[in-house]
């Protein structure tokens, strides 16, 4: 079971949310059958979305984070709820490219750098909040840090990592986002910078036996941190037959009449690979509920 732990400094000026997302990223690999570098890329984005969603206040709030850098994996999308549960999709799940200059999976090469990070927050208002910034590295963590600073004016630090085994299973996956509130004193900022410099990568820390609570506390070392939250999070798709029916109805009567001529209509969920099959009679029953096509 994946976990998110959130810590806060004693003066409440710095917050760190950290995730152990191994189970989530393993589920991503299982569902989408991703190659190693795509598992790393989509895993990083999904954990970032989970951490960002976990900070939303309303129970029905959600966040969608989309990255499209023009790389071979195409668009990557992760959607998280306010409890940190997340689902994800990638346009091209299998990408095989050489390792980078450090001998590691070349996430930036798979994602690309010519594009944008787009974020949509559905907060239950009349219109969702939308933000977009150019990609700076394609490594995901730096791009999330840049998004938070530029679009939301929140000084932050983000670290994300996925360690993929030779058999394509996920050995370790985790990350954190540190956010500095406007009243954070210079001493707190300096302490956070010092902590980040001396910390190993998140996957190295997890592999060495540190848990997500340890990491969240290490990030705020010297600031007398306390644990605010400790939640289990999952890869969770919210698709249902009812939602698919509504999507079909929204296509209009003309489209549905065409579908009714087929022996069966199959709709596949991009997020969980679940397939919904409709007979011609079932399609015809939806026609009466549909608006006439334009």
Secondary structure, 3 states (H helix, E strand, C coil): CEEEEEEECCCCCEEEEEEECHHHHHHHHHHHCCCHHHHHHHHHHHHHHHHHHHCCCCCCCEEEEEEECCCCCCCEEEEEECCCCEEEEECCCCCCCCCCCCCCCCHHHHHCCCCEEEEEEECCCCCCEEEEEECCCCCCHHHHHHHHHHCCCCCEEEEEEEEECCCCCEEEEEEEEEEECCCCCHHHHHHHHHHHHHCCCHHHHHHCCCCHHHHHHHHCCCCCCEEEEEEEECECCCCCHHHHHHHHHCCCHHHHHHHCCCCEEEEECCCCCCEEEEEHHHHHHHHCCCCCCC
